[in-house]
Amino acid sequence: MNYLKWLGTELRSINTAGGIMLAFIVGVQLAFYLSAPITGLSTITLVATLVGSACTVYMMIGKPINGWLGLISAIGFIYINWSAGHFASVLDQLVFITLIDIPLILTWKTWGHKVKNGVKFLSKKGWILTLASMLILWYPVMLIYSQLGDTNPLWDSIVLIIGATASLYVFKGYGDSYSLWLLSDGVNIMLWLSAAVIGYSASSLPMLLTMAFYLATALYGRFFSIWRGKK
């Protein structure tokens, strides 16, 4: 009962900015859903994108409720990316579940303490090593997923590399993760923009909008949320 009460409190804690952003994304995604043929894939896409958008909104205001929201949306995104042939993004979602969603669910009472006690930040050397490592990994990971039949290995491989790195930094309590989410969202936009142009996924437009929404919440989180402060 304490856990259910806590869930209700967390859900009601959304601020004005988050509420406006969620209202917008719900309206547009419903318009996409109702204006196209309704299928199993489109229904899963609607649910995953709406729950995923809620997840990022609660994440940007530092609420660990996003563990459950993230888990639900990640399962949907795994199905969507698998259907689109984005196999690297499937692994990216599994990393997200392992390093963020499950720890948030299991440590619902204490997870936020890493923020209250002061988040960590990378040094200049840390950033150089991080960016260099991601660039070095890009080409071999792209080759691997090309061999596996990924429909868009160029963008999909870097989605995995940046997303997995960002998930790892969230797990370790680094506020720098928002800068990596910005990079990840930008690359995801390119991935789903390519899917829309080439036309190999029926979920491309809703996913493209979702990634743009993620970019907006990452910008808010990077510059205005609790993660930005060092207190």
Buried (B, 14 or more C-beta within 10 A) or exposed (E): EEEEEBEEEBEEEBEEBBEEBBEEBBEBBEEBBEEEEEEEBBEBBBBBBBBBBBBBBBBBBBBBBBBBBBBBBBBBBBBBBEBBBBBBBBBBBBBBBBBBBBBBBEBBEEBBEBBEEEBEEBEEEBEEEBBEEBEEBBEEBBEBBBEEEBBBBBBBBBBBBBBBBBBBBBBEBBBBBBBBBBBBBBBBBBBBBBBBEEEBBBBBBBBBBBBBBBBBBBBBBBEEBBBEEEE
